């Protein structure tokens, strides 16, 4: 299948990650373009990936099959209103901006095929995970193109309902920060137990990495993996019971609900 021509509106970190992933997959540089207001950023991304860059958004999207909106949510409305007259009916619009609904994009761009995505920051290392939702105008071929695009930086999962984007935001979009918080806390606790800070940090980081790799590679779920490493009356059980006595599961649920609620609030505010 011929590679689609892709235009990125905004060439920040996430766009650069996607471009790098596409190039690593063998997508030719001639099939990728990007626009950005910053001359320094345009020069950087052109040098790193060998793609053409433009100062004007309208110049970047000419003849593109996919238009990736990768600007900050706060400027999305103005960018879309400026682009609306230049986007063709057959072009697929993919938004990776948090908090911008398909309805808002359709309001600013007119009725058209739109895929809304929620990637996360490990995409910078091509270890990300993204939730994708496509509106009714998205064709099977465009759906495949969007999946290929996001798969360039990790796992891409389709959602049945757009409102599930808020849950994706709570679980994986904001999720890396939760693990960073746990890493901070475990490192600090290890130091208080007498370990040098660097040693506590290395032990924590590599334990997190190893546990994640085990969970991904395993054919059983996390609860079973936890059971297998929790010996009765052992050290792990003592720690787990302490977590649970402190309301660990309820606290996690409360935190994710807060993130999902805030995601919905932002979508309403930014869509006005």
N, C-alpha and C positions, 0 to 999 in steps of 0.2 A: 504494500500500500504506500502511495506517495505521501511523504511527510507533509502535514499541513503547514502553511505559513503562519507564523505566530508573531504578534506585535504586543509588546509590553508597554503599558502606559504607567510610567513610574519605574525607575530602575534602582530601587533600594535593595536591602539585604535579601528579602524574600524573593523578589524578582531575580536577583543575581543567582540565588540558589537554584531556582527553577531553570534558568538559562544554563547554568553549569551542569545540572542534571541532564538536561536535554542534549547538550553537547557531548556529555559522557556516554549517552545512549547512541551516539552516532548521528544525531540530527545535524545536518549541514548548517554552517553559520549563515549561509545565504537565505535560509528559511526563517531566520529569527531577526527581529528588529526591536528596538526599544527607544522610547522617548523619555526625557527627563529635563526639568527646568535647569538643573545644575550642570554647567559645562564640565566641571571636574568629575562628576559622577558619570557623565556620558563618555568622557575620555577613558575613565577607569574600566568601565564595562566593555567598551569597544576593544581596548587593548587586551583585556583578560580573555575575552571569548571570540574576538574576531568578527563581531556583528556590526551592522550599520546602526547608528544612533541618530536621533533627531531632537531638535529643540521643540519643534511643534508636534503636538499629538496627532493632528490630522495627517501629517506627512508619514508618520509611522504606520498608520493603519491601512494605507492604500494597498489593495490586493491581498490583505491578510485574511486568512480563514478564521483565525481565532484572535480575539482582542482580549488581553488579560489586563484587568483593571487592578493595579497594584499600588495605588496611591493611598495616602492616609484617609481614613473615613471622614474626617472633618472637611476635606476638600472634594470629596467624591461628587457631591451634587453639582458643583461648579464645573468640574471636569466633564461630567456626563452631559450637562446642558451645552457645553461648548462642542462636544463630539457628536451630538445627536444627529445633526444634519449630514454628517460625513460617513455614518455607519450604514452599510448596505444590509438588505433584508436577509441575505444568506450568511452573514458573518455571525459567528458565535461569540457571545460576550461571557467571559469568565471573571468573576469577581473574587478576589482573595482578601477583601477588606472586611474586617470584623464589624458587625452591627448594621450592615446595610442589606435590607431585605430585597427580594426579587421584585416586590411590588413597588418599592422606591425606585429601583433601577428602571423598571418599565415606565414609571411615571416620568422619569427624566430622559430616558432614551427612546420611549415609544415601545409598542409591543414587539418583542423579538425573542430569539432563543437566548436564554440566560442560565448559566450554571453558577451557583453560589457555593463557595468553598470555605472551609475553616481549617487551614493548615496550622502547624505549631512550629516552634522555633528549632527543634532538632532537624527540621528540614534543611537548616544551614549545613548540617553534616550528612545530608541525604539519609537521615534516620527518622524522618518525620512520619506523621500520620494525619490524614485529612478526611474530613467528612464532606461529601458532595451532595448537592441537591439541584436538580434541573427542573425548570418550568415546563409547561406542556408543549411549548414550541421546540424544545430540544429534540432533534432527530436521533435515531439509534447511532448513526455515524458520528454525530457531534458528541454524543454521550461517550463513545469510545475515544474520541479525540481528547475530551476533557480528562478522562481517566488516565490516558497516556501522559498527559501534561503533568498531573499531580503525582503520578507514579514515579516520575523522574526524581522525586525527592523523598520517596518512602511509600508507605501503604496508603491506598485510596479506597475509601469505603462509601458506597452510595446510601443515601437516606431516603426513606419513603415519604417523609413529611418535612416541610421546611422548618417547622417549629423545633424539630429535633436538633437543629443547628445550635440552639441555646444549650442543649445537653452536651453536645460535642464540645462546645466552648468550655463548659464547666469541667468536663472529664479530661480532654486532651489539649484543647487550646490553651487553657490556663494550667493544665496539669504539670508541666515541667517545673513550675515554681513550687508546687507542693512537695515534689521530691527534693528540690534544692533546700527547702525548709527542713525536711527530715534529715538531709545530709548535714546541714548546719547544726541541728540539735544533737545528732549522734556524735559529730566531731567534738562539739563542746563538752558533751557528757564523757566521752573517752578521755579528753584532756583532764577533766576533773577527777577521773579515776586514776590518773597518774601517768598517762601516755604523753609523749611529746606531741605537740599539736600537729606537726607534719605527719607523724606516724598515725595518729588518730584519723586524720583526713584521708590518707592513703588507704587505710583499712576500710573506712566507710565507703569511699568512692568505688573501690574494687569489689566490695561486698554488694553494693547496689548494682553494679554492672553485671556481676556474676549471677545474682538472683534474677535480674531481668532476662538475661540470656537463657537461664534455666526455664523460666516461665514461658518464654516464647517457643523454646524447643520442645517443651513437654507436651504429652498427649493427655494430661490431666489438668484440672483447673488449680488456681492459686490456693484454694482452701485445702486441697489434698496435698499439695506440695508443703504447705505449712504444717499439716498434720505429720507428714513423714519426717520432718526435721525437729519435731517437738516431742522429746522423750518425756514420759511421765515422771513427774517430780524432778525434772532436770532444770538446767539453767534457762533454756529457751522458754519452757513453760512458765517459769517464774516471771520472765519479762512480759510474755504474752498476757498473763493474768493481770499484771500491773497495767498494761495498756487498756485492757478491757474494763478493769475496775474504774479507770478514769474516763470511761465513756468514749473510747476511741472511735468505734464504728459510727455512733451517733454524731460525733463531732465532724467526721468526714462527710457524712450525709448533709449535715447543716451547712458546711462550707461549700459543697458543690451546689446545693440549692441556692445559696447566696450568689454564687457566680452565675448560675443560669438565670436567676431573676435579674441580675444586673445586665446580662447580655440582652435580655428582652427589653429592658428599659432603654438601653443605648440604641437599639434598633428603632424604637419609637421616636426617640429624640433626634437621631441622625436622619431619619426618613422624612422629617417635616420640611 
